[in-house]
Amino acid sequence: MAEPTQTEPLQAEKRPAAACAAPADVASALRAGTVTTADLPREPVGTRAYRLTELAPEALDAAIHTDRALDPLTFLPDMDDLGGGMFDRVLDAAEAYDPDAVTAADVRRVLAADTVGPEDFGVLLAPAAAPFLEQMAERAQRERVRWFGTNVQFFTPLYLANYCENRCVYCGFNCESGIRRAQLDESEIIAELDAIAATGQEEILLLTGEDPVRSSVDYIARACELAAERFRTVGVEIYPANVADYARLRAAGVDYVTVFQETYDPARYGKLHLRGRKRIMPYRFEAQERALRGGMRGVAFAPLLGLADFRRDALACGLHAWEIQRAYPAAEISFSCPRMRPAAGAVTPGGPHVSEAQLLQVVCAYRIFMPFAGLTVSSRESARFRDHVATITATKVSAGVSTGVGEHTHQADEGDDQFEIADTRDLPTMCVAMREMGLEPVMNDHVLV
Ligand code: SF4
């Protein structure tokens, strides 16, 4: 079946057939690929997205579990949509961005200014800025010291499960890959948390694959309660949820929410995310805002660089974070900066390779544009590169990383890793490395009184 065209107006002649059909017929048609959710009754949300007005449970299940049955721009009936136009504004700006039109004179002008506004952020991401990388790094380093001093904050991820309903073609956890699946039960979660806490870590990031049935909000909330008893700061990287679910997780002790948008290019997004709720791009886009409405202290943003045009994706990600900061001034904003890495069970998406120099340009541009934002560099990167970026602009690094399920305590049913790690250093080794570079390792960013 051809990729759904997201910007086509509704086909009035198609809709009545699906709208009037019995739920079982709609489910069969979705499974057979003869209709998508774009053919069902829906209403516009802004200028790009839509919302299904209704969908029977059987049809919903069929749509979620069939390749390309979900229209990437159509919210499901049980999904919060926030409106407000942020999705349209960010995607419009990314589409209008022409990196090749930027000149060296533009770069000099922007680097000479005291602050960089959203209209000039793209200048720093353009090819014309590449020869100015040293000046960008110097400016980024000044901003980093001004806002964060020499502190580098540590955390470690804990994978609770690797079940996933989505089919992202570039990820080894996707629902079609034959990897070993696992999910920690409560005693295993406690054992893993205790093992990590014993290393001296005070911040933990809990991750699951994206399977809201197996890894329910109840399951995740309980894990968060257990984590909050042992760690000063708890983050989650889970499937996008509704505002009420985020409020529930906040009450369970979660401080911040990370959601990778992966790419902000809607055509590419639809080609890379074939199945599962993740296919619905605007619902993922609004996750950080829903998390903040649910009471979260902070939110993190990231494209997975290398899935699409990385300059456009970095631009969109920066503008997305900037819009959120403007709308929620108290929110703690941060960026993650992953590039594509090989993984078991995944296929390489064929996007352009992003070099280390290009990644450095992106992280320096983020720092100059939003100097007070946190910035994490993934353990997918080499120790040499992470150390270098920590001295210039990164404020947060992981240590003692395992991306498999149950690997911290080597429990029986370990699941496969999500991706290959390049920097495998443990916490003491990382602390020594940071101190040798004149940086101060910190385990948490607040004091409870
Ligand atoms: S990237 Fe995330 S949502 Fe996609 S298949 Fe992997 S774990 Fe699932």
Residues whose N, C-alpha, C, O or C-beta is under 5 A from the ligand:
A	BS01	SF4	C164 N166 C168 C171 F173 N174 G209 E210 K278
